[in-house]
Structure formats: structure tokens, C-alpha cells
Amino acid sequence: MAENTLDPEKWVDKYSDYLFNYTIVRVNDREVANDIISDTFLAGLNSMKNFKGEASERTWLISILKRKIIDYYRKINSTKGRAEVKMDYPESEEGGEWLEEKVADLSDRTAEDEMENKELGLAILECMDQLTDKQAEIFKKKTIDGIDTEAICNEYKISPSNLWVIIHRARISLVKCLEKNWF
């Protein structure tokens, strides 16, 4: 029996901040995040007849939002040079969704590309030295070593949200450092 109901007139007031915070850590662009949230609300309105009331209104909207985020990444990646990547949702009990991510064709590399890659690698290492120890360790474990979010959170006794904040801040610091010292 359906226990939950939908009240779309209150969605923006009740859920927009939560949906924005959820989205911004996944797309890292305010405008894109706002567009995805708008698409989510519109899709929710268009599929209200499919709402069975078995999940809360927020959970139902988040499931739509996840699909919209996946659609966004599928749309921005071309069919050339793709690889599948699993995107984890730390707040969810689900295992994640598979996405396609654009990757470079390694067979097209020149000697100049190799030299530039080495220089970039050295610049990244120098910039990582400027991060706090905790930021550098967590960034390396998650983005370079590919260690599971839950394992890192357990090791450092932090929440998944805190993990993504640390990684986001590390990325910003690295970008600023690379722009200053490498480009």
C-alpha cells in the first residue's frame, strides 16, 4: 500500500538545496548542476503517474537525479575513445552505475607527448607536496590508487561527504598550482 505522496509545489523549497549539494560534487559546475536539477524536477512532474508511494518523495527524486547525472556524462562523451567507469554514490546503498568516460587513444602518442607527460607528472608531484598530508593521502588513495570510498572513509573516520570535500579542495589546489607552475 502506498504510504508516501508527491507534492511538487514544495519540491524546490524542500529539496533543491539537498539535490544541489548532491549534484555539485559529481559535476563540479554550478550551472550544469542547476540544469540537471531543473531537468530532475521536470522529469518528476512528467512521471508522477509512475510514483507508487513505496519510497519517500526525496528518495524518488534522487533516483531521477542519478539518472540525469548519468545522462549528462553520456551526452558530453563522444563515441570515439570510450571506456566504462563505475560511478559510486556514497549516500546510496546501491553499488553504483556504469558510465562511459572519454579516454585518449594511447596508440597516437608521440615522443613529444611522452616528454610532456613526464613534465606534467613531475609538476603534479611538486604540486601534491603543497597539499596537506591528509589531502594528499586521500587524493592519492581515491583518484590514483582507486581505493573504494567506504574503505577510505573508514580508515580516516570521515563521512563520504567529507571525503568528497577533501578531494574537491585538493583538486582546486592542484589546478591552481599547475596553472601557476606548469602552463
KAWO-V931363 format. One record per pair of residues at least 24 apart in sequence whose ideal C-beta (glycine too) atoms are under 10 Angstrom apart, sorted by the first residue. I is the first residue (numbers start at 1). J is the second residue. Records with the same first field share a line. If there is no record, write none. Layout:
# KAWO-V931363
I: J ; J
This chain:
# KAWO-V931363
1: 52 ; 53 ; 54
2: 51 ; 52 ; 53 ; 54
3: 52 ; 53 ; 54 ; 55 ; 56
4: 51 ; 52 ; 53 ; 54 ; 55 ; 56 ; 57 ; 58 ; 59 ; 60
5: 51 ; 53 ; 56 ; 57
6: 44 ; 45 ; 48 ; 51 ; 53 ; 57 ; 60 ; 61
7: 57
8: 41 ; 44 ; 45 ; 48 ; 57 ; 61
10: 57
11: 37 ; 40 ; 41 ; 44 ; 45 ; 57 ; 58 ; 61
12: 37 ; 38 ; 41
14: 57 ; 58 ; 61
15: 40 ; 41 ; 44 ; 57 ; 58 ; 61 ; 62 ; 65
16: 40 ; 41
18: 58 ; 61 ; 62 ; 65 ; 91
19: 58 ; 61 ; 62 ; 64 ; 65 ; 68
21: 161 ; 164
22: 61 ; 62 ; 65 ; 66 ; 69 ; 89 ; 90 ; 91 ; 161
23: 65 ; 66 ; 68 ; 69 ; 72
24: 164 ; 168
25: 90 ; 160 ; 161 ; 163 ; 164 ; 165 ; 167 ; 168
26: 65 ; 66 ; 69 ; 70 ; 72 ; 73 ; 87 ; 89 ; 164
27: 69 ; 72 ; 73 ; 76
28: 168 ; 171 ; 172
29: 72
32: 69 ; 72 ; 76
33: 69 ; 72
35: 68 ; 72
36: 65 ; 68 ; 69 ; 71 ; 72
37: 61 ; 65 ; 68
38: 68
39: 64 ; 65 ; 67 ; 68 ; 69 ; 71 ; 72
40: 64 ; 65 ; 66 ; 67 ; 68 ; 69
41: 65
42: 68
43: 67 ; 68 ; 71
59: 92
62: 89 ; 91 ; 92
63: 92 ; 94
65: 89
66: 92 ; 94 ; 96 ; 97
67: 97
69: 97 ; 99
70: 97 ; 98 ; 99 ; 100
71: 99
72: 99
73: 97 ; 99 ; 100 ; 101 ; 102
74: 99 ; 100 ; 101
76: 101 ; 102
77: 101 ; 102 ; 103
78: 102
80: 105
81: 105 ; 106 ; 108
88: 148 ; 149 ; 150 ; 160
89: 149 ; 160
90: 149 ; 150 ; 153 ; 159 ; 160 ; 161 ; 163 ; 164
91: 159 ; 160 ; 161
92: 160
96: 149
116: 182
119: 182
120: 178 ; 182
122: 182
123: 174 ; 177 ; 178 ; 181 ; 182 ; 183
124: 174 ; 177 ; 178 ; 182
126: 177 ; 178 ; 181 ; 182
127: 170 ; 173 ; 174 ; 175 ; 176 ; 177 ; 178 ; 179 ; 180 ; 181 ; 182
128: 170 ; 173 ; 174 ; 177
129: 177
130: 173 ; 174 ; 176 ; 177 ; 181
131: 166 ; 169 ; 170 ; 173 ; 174 ; 177
132: 166 ; 169 ; 170 ; 173
134: 158 ; 166 ; 170
135: 166 ; 167 ; 169 ; 170 ; 171 ; 173 ; 174
136: 170 ; 173 ; 174
137: 166 ; 170
138: 162 ; 163 ; 166 ; 167 ; 170
139: 166 ; 167 ; 168 ; 169 ; 170 ; 171 ; 173 ; 174
140: 170
141: 167
142: 166 ; 167 ; 170
143: 167 ; 170 ; 171 ; 174
